[in-house]
Amino acid sequence: MQVSVRFFTSLRELTGKREEKLEFSEEDVTVNKVLERLKERYGKPFVAYVYDKDGKVKGFLQFLINGRSASTLNGLETRLKNGDVLAIIPPVGGG
Amino acid sequence: MPVLCGKCHSANAEVHIPYAKLSLCPKCFLDFYVRRVKGAVEDFGMFKEDDTVGVAVSGGKDSAALLHALRQAYPNLKVVALHVNLGIPKYSAHCQAKVEELTKMLDVELHVFNIVKELGIRISDFRKTVFRKKVCSACGTVKRHVFEDLARKAGVDVLATGHNLDDVAGVMFNNFFYGRWDQLVRLKPVLPPLAEGFASKVKPLIRISENENLLYCLYGDVPFREIDCPYSSGTGVRKRAEILEILSRDNPYFRHQVLNRFLELIPLLENVVSKPALVKCQVCGFPSSSDVCAFCKRVALVKKALGKG
């Protein structure tokens, strides 16, 4: 199955891409699994951006699956389906 | 399974608007957003197409989205951008750079007021006064005054600010519970000029959530600041946001309901809330409720703390 990931701001600079299509042989793909794959691909800078020092995904990042916030679904364990778009929304405070 | 856009039915939806029960592709979302801004401008009669509109642009996502959307909605409108450089190391230079990038991209005239050059102070200097760590309220007073001044000098008829639905509904809620009726009535979408020669003030994003502004900037490639102000604790704002978040969980339209009910209440309150009599500030000449306006008092306070007073 294939999942598209959208990058913005710092992640766009870090990956050098606006979007990345990831192929998975298994069907059981969650947000966490996508992040693990990106971690392998982009290494330390990606880890520093997405994970805290305890290895947990930073709480202020937003993940949208086809526009819906993962926090309203099953969080980082939300299962993705073939063709889904996962957007990683950066933390932005104030206006 | 990917969801098709609820408008064009061809591209994949990437943005969900809970209150509208609508999932949209990036292009349809950007169009939807611009239409929502235009709708608010027209419903509340915020400006006429031959007015000169000044947009107070901090560099943050809300005001950046506002300037961009106004340019898309009204390509022939005379728009100028107004920016205050607060002299906060690193942060202010970053904000101004983003504003310059945005105004260049949109071909919009930019007027900048640098408080270090113009007033000889920095916002951080308020930490040396009774404000100590609570510089946000002093900063708000400085910005409100300077934007009025910039607008007047730029010949602006209408000053548009990026106050969003979350900001306004949160502050309305707070003012209601503390009985600050005079401040509640000031949250109207359109405020008349302070005096002759001043601009009226409008809030075109009053019906648009903070998250929609962020998504508009991200999907519309609108430059905006990506670092936080080092002096912003955000505690009060966060608490208000949390209350609204809890109440909005089962009702995504809740913030709009708060806004709509208060907008019905404000005209009734205006009949009973007494307006302060305004006099000219003895220092700057701006309309003020006391002999010396809040801005001049604060600037004098900082200068005294710096030994410049």
Interface residues (C-beta under 8 A of the other chain):
Chain A: R6 F8 T9 S10 L64 N66 G67 R68 S69 K81 N82 G83 D84 V85 A87 I89 P90 V92 G93 G94 G95
Chain B: M1 P2 V3 N12 A13 E14 V15 H16 S23 L24 S58 G60 K61 D62 S63 G162 H163 N164 D167 E210 N213 L214 L215 L218 F224 E226 D228 C229 S232 G234
